[in-house]
Amino acid sequence: MKKNWLWLSALVLVLSMFLAACSGGEKTDSKKQGDNKDNASEEPKDGGTLVYSLDSAPEGKFNPNFYGNATDAEVIDFFDENLIDYDENLKAQPHIASWETDDNKVYKFKIKEGVKWHNGEELTVHDWEFAIKVLADKDYDGPRYVNVQTVVGVPEYKEGKADSISGIKIINDYEMEVTFDKARVNNLENFWSYAMSRKEFEGIAVKDMMASEKVRTKPVGLGPFKVSKIVPGESVELERFDEYFGGKPHIEKIVLKVIDPSLTVGELQNNTLDMTSFHPSIIEQVEALDNINVVKYPGLSYYYVGFKLGNWDGKKNVMNEPKYQDKALREAMYYAINREEWVQAFFFGVGKPVNRPVPTNHWIAADNNDLEQYDYDPEKAKKILDDAGWKDVDGDNFREDPNGKPFVVNFSHYATQNPTFEARAKQLTQYWEDIGLKSKLTMTDAGLYYDMLEKSDKKMEVFFGGWSTGTDPDPSGLWRSDALWNYPRWVSEKSDQLLDDALDMEVVGTDSEKRKELYVEWQKHFMDELPALPIAELEEIVALNKRVKGVKYDVSGSNRPNEWWLEQ
């Protein structure tokens, strides 16, 4: 429920509330906003079952080290815990772990004593070290290696040149020292802060962990609820964990069940669903329900149209696809989109246009006055194309490319059961056809969509995507030239240098303003190059049955569910 990394999933765009890749540890925070209007004088009551909806079946990788989509992350967040917390200003705070550093290179961590796993074992730093070693193992095939690769000795461990990680020093069961390869502003925020129970995974080879029952059907965590039953593809049942270090939960049981989004309003109305995020297309229906409160809170997601400019060679991006290299084409396609109209039509007042690849609510966001706005101007779009040689040669009302060859914008959008997705995708293609660019829409199953992007599938030429950014604003994981998740495969030395400088202690020290200045320059460069067209950003919206109390939200997500309770 906290957002402390960058994550992408088709589900980000199905759900307006997002649980990001390393979501986890909350702390009690009276500053949380947007709760469900519960009476502060009421005493929390124990007992009851809360029903929470998942709008898509989980993939079933129920461990922070292995999961790969947002639905699994939602499930995990109820039963596992980040060792580090993040406040409403997205700043790291002590939680289970606290730390000291003099130079942002060497950190001494200390964890609380007496924190229990659901199996009754006590958490120690050996469990944390174990998780780091799993991520650094040569047989690890999950997506989290990036969160440990800068620790001294990890590359050697991964390559089999060392039996231990030299940058990790265990002091005692509750303290360890971690040395990074260089001082960076965000070493702490980027570092992996989820432990793994050594007892649970004892005797299981790393290559077999992801498919094991310890991940799939019998996961164990540190969180306020523990898993009691999993029906694959349908539901996950949890019961409260009385020994939760943050305090015994009030709610007896939580049922996470897969509900078709088209049934959300009916389930809420019938009191068979207590809590859910939902798509803005049904907000008026949900707000009309007498038994439901709708909570809105600031979002950190943005949505964009990307261009396939190159391919992933296994280690870095190579910008070797010619079709969309002409920046004039990309500029014209941006000016052609009436974003105000489009956002209002398909996000129903919950969203607004965004002019940069950083959400407005993040502290590094550039001011709009410093950026080209690309306001809707189809005549300007047409002139840009005319001047660049994109003209209708054969008289069919569609432009050929500057070499006189037929040209089609092949646009992809993911397909789910949400009926608005195809309509909004078609509207984008209509904007481009209005300026003379013939366009073809392909709706691709959401389960395949991002896998195709990750593998640089040739079919994904122009595509709709979205990111939810986390506590650390550094966009390197999304837009550096060596970033796997840089789906346009954009390569820019200037971009890389600006992003590197913003993390370099020798350049910015601990001065947040200096760091922001570099990120503002990076946003200007991005919006000049236009490897992608930022389109919209949303508020997060959640429906809560009025019997659900104690739930509070801010930009970092919700408070921990051990504080929630049900009016009996």
Rosetta blueprint (number, residue, H / E / L):
1 M L
2 K E
3 K L
4 N L
5 W L
6 L L
7 W E
8 L L
9 S L
10 A H
11 L H
12 V H
13 L H
14 V H
15 L L
16 S L
17 M L
18 F L
19 L L
20 A L
21 A L
22 C L
23 S L
24 G L
25 G L
26 E L
27 K L
28 T L
29 D L
30 S L
31 K L
32 K L
33 Q E
34 G L
35 D L
36 N L
37 K L
38 D L
39 N L
40 A L
41 S L
42 E L
43 E L
44 P L
45 K L
46 D L
47 G L
48 G L
49 T E
50 L E
51 V E
52 Y E
53 S E
54 L E
55 D L
56 S L
57 A L
58 P L
59 E L
60 G L
61 K L
62 F L
63 N L
64 P L
65 N L
66 F L
67 Y L
68 G L
69 N L
70 A H
71 T H
72 D H
73 A H
74 E H
75 V H
76 I H
77 D H
78 F H
79 F H
80 D L
81 E L
82 N L
83 L L
84 I E
85 D E
86 Y E
87 D L
88 E L
89 N L
90 L L
91 K L
92 A E
93 Q E
94 P E
95 H L
96 I L
97 A E
98 S E
99 W E
100 E E
101 T E
102 D L
103 D L
104 N L
105 K L
106 V E
107 Y E
108 K E
109 F E
110 K E
111 I E
112 K L
113 E L
114 G L
115 V L
116 K E
117 W L
118 H L
119 N L
120 G L
121 E L
122 E E
123 L L
124 T L
125 V H
126 H H
127 D H
128 W H
129 E H
130 F H
131 A H
132 I H
133 K H
134 V H
135 L H
136 A H
137 D L
138 K L
139 D L
140 Y L
141 D L
142 G L
143 P L
144 R L
145 Y H
146 V H
147 N H
148 V L
149 Q L
150 T L
151 V E
152 V L
153 G L
154 V H
155 P H
156 E H
157 Y H
158 K H
159 E L
160 G L
161 K L
162 A L
163 D L
164 S L
165 I L
166 S L
167 G L
168 I E
169 K E
170 I E
171 I E
172 N E
173 D L
174 Y L
175 E E
176 M E
177 E E
178 V E
179 T E
180 F E
181 D L
182 K L
183 A L
184 R E
185 V L
186 N L
187 N H
188 L H
189 E H
190 N H
191 F L
192 W L
193 S L
194 Y L
195 A L
196 M L
197 S L
198 R L
199 K L
200 E L
201 F L
202 E L
203 G L
204 I L
205 A L
206 V H
207 K H
208 D H
209 M H
210 M L
211 A L
212 S L
213 E H
214 K H
215 V H
216 R H
217 T L
218 K L
219 P L
220 V L
221 G L
222 L L
223 G L
224 P L
225 F E
226 K E
227 V E
228 S E
229 K E
230 I E
231 V E
232 P L
233 G L
234 E L
235 S E
236 V E
237 E E
238 L E
239 E E
240 R E
241 F L
242 D L
243 E L
244 Y L
245 F L
246 G L
247 G L
248 K L
249 P L
250 H L
251 I L
252 E L
253 K E
254 I E
255 V E
256 L E
257 K E
258 V E
259 I L
260 D L
261 P H
262 S H
263 L H
264 T H
265 V H
266 G H
267 E H
268 L H
269 Q H
270 N L
271 N L
272 T L
273 L L
274 D L
275 M E
276 T E
277 S E
278 F L
279 H L
280 P H
281 S H
282 I H
283 I H
284 E H
285 Q H
286 V H
287 E H
288 A L
289 L L
290 D L
291 N L
292 I E
293 N E
294 V E
295 V E
296 K E
297 Y E
298 P L
299 G L
300 L L
301 S E
302 Y E
303 Y E
304 Y E
305 V E
306 G E
307 F E
308 K L
309 L L
310 G L
311 N E
312 W E
313 D L
314 G L
315 K L
316 K L
317 N E
318 V E
319 M L
320 N L
321 E L
322 P L
323 K L
324 Y L
325 Q L
326 D L
327 K H
328 A H
329 L H
330 R H
331 E H
332 A H
333 M H
334 Y H
335 Y H
336 A L
337 I L
338 N L
339 R H
340 E H
341 E H
342 W H
343 V H
344 Q H
345 A H
346 F H
347 F H
348 F L
349 G L
350 V L
351 G E
352 K E
353 P E
354 V L
355 N L
356 R L
357 P L
358 V L
359 P L
360 T L
361 N L
362 H L
363 W L
364 I L
365 A L
366 A L
367 D L
368 N H
369 N H
370 D H
371 L L
372 E L
373 Q L
374 Y L
375 D L
376 Y L
377 D L
378 P H
379 E H
380 K H
381 A H
382 K H
383 K H
384 I H
385 L H
386 D H
387 D H
388 A L
389 G L
390 W L
391 K L
392 D L
393 V L
394 D L
395 G L
396 D L
397 N L
398 F L
399 R L
400 E E
401 D L
402 P L
403 N L
404 G L
405 K L
406 P E
407 F L
408 V L
409 V E
410 N E
411 F E
412 S E
413 H E
414 Y E
415 A E
416 T L
417 Q L
418 N L
419 P L
420 T H
421 F H
422 E H
423 A H
424 R H
425 A H
426 K H
427 Q H
428 L H
429 T H
430 Q H
431 Y H
432 W H
433 E H
434 D H
435 I L
436 G L
437 L L
438 K L
439 S E
440 K E
441 L E
442 T E
443 M E
444 T E
445 D E
446 A H
447 G H
448 L H
449 Y H
450 Y H
451 D H
452 M H
453 L H
454 E H
455 K L
456 S L
457 D L
458 K L
459 K L
460 M L
461 E L
462 V E
463 F E
464 F E
465 G E
466 G E
467 W E
468 S E
469 T L
470 G L
471 T L
472 D L
473 P L
474 D L
475 P L
476 S H
477 G H
478 L H
479 W H
480 R L
481 S L
482 D L
483 A L
484 L L
485 W L
486 N L
487 Y L
488 P L
489 R L
490 W L
491 V L
492 S L
493 E H
494 K H
495 S H
496 D H
497 Q H
498 L H
499 L H
500 D H
501 D H
502 A L
503 L L
504 D E
505 M H
506 E H
507 V H
508 V H
509 G L
510 T L
511 D L
512 S H
513 E H
514 K H
515 R H
516 K H
517 E H
518 L H
519 Y H
520 V H
521 E H
522 W H
523 Q H
524 K H
525 H H
526 F H
527 M H
528 D H
529 E H
530 L L
531 P L
532 A E
533 L E
534 P E
535 I E
536 A E
537 E E
538 L E
539 E L
540 E E
541 I E
542 V E
543 A E
544 L E
545 N E
546 K L
547 R L
548 V E
549 K E
550 G L
551 V L
552 K L
553 Y E
554 D E
555 V L
556 S L
557 G E
558 S E
559 N L
560 R L
561 P H
562 N H
563 E H
564 W L
565 W E
566 L E
567 E L
568 Q L
